[in-house]
Structures are given as structure tokens and as C-alpha cells.
Amino acid sequence: MLRRITYLLAVILLCSSCKGGSAQHAVANKVIDLRTVRIDPSLGERPISDTIRLGRLRSGEIIAKTIRIENHSDSPLVLTHHQVGCGCLSAQYDRKPIVAGGSTDVVMEFDSRTMYGLQLKTLNLFFAEKDQPLKIFVEAEVE
């Protein structure tokens, strides 16, 4: 029962308050510290996720967050594409292979224009030859 309630709450938060339309590109007015995510050979077998909590924002703020992806496998890792759950998220990254033991940075921007209330958005990063994406949940409270 608790699992169903949690699932329902997550669905409601994911669907809430992104007022649609296309987001215009703007420059981030606040940069948040670096976040590191380790990718190991188990990514293909089980999902990996992380949550980035942006805290309280004023409507209209644009936040940039750098996510460092570290390759802890024995072979190169290629970030092929990404998928966002809302036009309010964007991601920029280098498409070069990440050598074994190396890393690359993904710059994620969250645009809070037209939003109010608790926000929970998703950024999925897909890698070549991996079944599961890296799921990044972005959480913010927009005032």
C-alpha cells in the first residue's frame, strides 16, 4: 500500500506544473557545485539513479549544474543521447568516448520560468551498449 502511494506521489510530482511551450534558451544565473556519478559495468544490468536537489528558487531563475560522469569500467563508454521529462531541462555534453578510468562533464540547466511549487523532473542519459539509462532526478521548490 505504501509503495502504491509513493508511486502515485512520484507520478503526480513528475506531471505537475511545467506549463508546456518551448523554453527559450537563456544563460544560467546561478551555478551549483559539481556532482560526480560513477558508472561501472553493472549499469547494463540494473538501473542507476541520482537526485539533484536545487533547493528553493524564485520563479524565473535558471540554474546550471555540472554532473561529472566517471567511467569505472574496463572499456570506453559512449554517451549517445539524453531524454528530458520537461522543456525546462537541457543538457550539453561532449560525445567523445569516455576512456576507461576517465570522465566527462554534463552541464544540466533547469529553467524555472512559468513554474511554481515543488518540481521533480527527470534527465535520462543513455550510453551505447547499455540497457538502462542513468536517471537523474532534479528536485526544486519554486516560489
C-alpha atoms as one frame of an Amber mdcrd trajectory, in Angstrom:
protein
   0.000   0.000   0.000   2.795   2.409   0.941   4.568   1.552  -2.327   1.470
   2.476  -4.347   1.116   5.790  -2.515   4.793   6.570  -3.101   4.457   5.692
  -6.788   1.330   7.841  -7.149   3.051  10.771  -5.444   6.058  10.447  -7.778
   3.795  10.428 -10.862   1.912  13.500  -9.650   5.155  15.379  -9.000   6.565
  14.443 -12.407   3.466  15.660 -14.189   2.997  18.848 -12.203   3.461  22.443
 -13.181   5.621  22.507 -16.271   3.342  24.777 -18.222   4.403  23.430 -21.609
   5.549  25.515 -24.513   9.094  25.622 -25.650  11.655  27.031 -23.289  13.770
  29.788 -24.751  17.481  29.362 -24.226  18.838  31.677 -21.583  22.031  31.969
 -19.605  22.054  30.404 -16.154  22.000  32.967 -13.404  23.166  30.595 -10.683
  25.762  27.826 -10.849  25.667  24.963  -8.351  28.661  22.837  -7.302  29.914
  19.775  -9.181  28.179  16.405  -8.735  30.038  13.152  -9.574  28.360   9.922
 -10.706  30.350   6.699 -11.067  29.445   4.371 -13.925  30.570   0.768 -13.525
  29.901  -2.402 -15.552  26.638  -3.060 -13.669  24.845  -0.177 -15.476  23.622
  -2.598 -18.140  22.155  -4.942 -15.546  20.492  -2.610 -13.060  19.290   0.982
 -13.214  21.431   3.695 -11.650  19.873   6.921 -10.450  20.827  10.031  -8.559
  18.884  13.021  -7.252  19.998  16.611  -7.564  18.287  18.886  -5.076  18.375
  22.504  -6.190  16.564  23.813  -3.113  14.324  26.897  -3.168  14.300  29.063
  -6.269  12.402  32.106  -7.366  10.313  31.645 -10.475  12.424  32.744 -13.413
  15.785  31.570 -12.058  17.910  29.383 -14.305  20.246  27.002 -12.504  23.243
  25.241 -14.077  24.632  22.059 -12.547  27.692  20.143 -13.728  27.462  16.377
 -13.452  30.786  14.567 -13.835  30.406  11.069 -15.269  33.306   8.803 -14.270
  33.886   5.585 -16.217  34.878   2.844 -13.754  34.542   0.024 -16.281  37.260
  -1.671 -18.313  36.050  -0.387 -21.697  35.228   3.010 -23.221  31.782   4.428
 -22.510  29.864   6.496 -25.052  27.082   8.867 -24.005  24.851   8.622 -27.090
  21.826  10.760 -26.237  19.658  12.126 -23.465  15.965  12.493 -22.739  14.352
  15.148 -20.548  10.978  14.989 -18.844  10.250  18.677 -19.461  11.286  21.545
 -21.731  12.607  23.223 -18.597  15.659  20.920 -18.556  18.522  20.889 -21.024
  21.857  19.077 -21.155  25.099  19.725 -23.007  27.951  17.209 -23.173  30.817
  16.008 -25.320  30.008  12.986 -27.484  33.554  11.636 -27.444  34.032   8.207
 -25.812  34.924   8.268 -22.120  38.035   6.112 -21.792  38.270   3.512 -19.027
  39.174   5.403 -15.867  38.314   8.751 -17.488  35.469  11.208 -17.049  33.355
  13.767 -18.876  31.120  16.602 -17.734  27.417  17.016 -18.479  26.102  20.539
 -17.941  22.436  20.462 -16.988  20.303  23.610 -16.870  16.981  23.944 -15.085
  14.800  26.880 -16.158  12.155  27.729 -13.553  10.248  30.269 -15.661   6.468
  29.622 -15.637   6.776  27.212 -12.682   5.550  27.293  -9.108   5.620  24.782
  -6.308   7.518  21.543  -5.829   9.155  20.316  -9.036  10.510  16.831  -9.755
  11.907  16.437 -13.270  13.981  13.723 -14.925  17.059  13.662 -17.120  17.915
  10.272 -18.632  21.417   9.743 -20.023  21.775   6.836 -22.461  25.040   5.014
 -23.113  25.972   2.785 -26.064  25.623  -0.942 -25.366  23.861  -0.337 -22.026
  20.265  -1.418 -21.472  19.478   1.008 -18.670  19.892   4.805 -18.718  21.412
   6.801 -15.903  18.377   8.539 -14.351  18.976  11.945 -12.824  16.052  13.312
 -10.791  16.045  17.101 -10.433  14.156  18.450  -7.449  13.389  22.125  -6.745
  10.848  24.227  -4.883   9.918  27.262  -6.974   8.421  30.285  -5.226
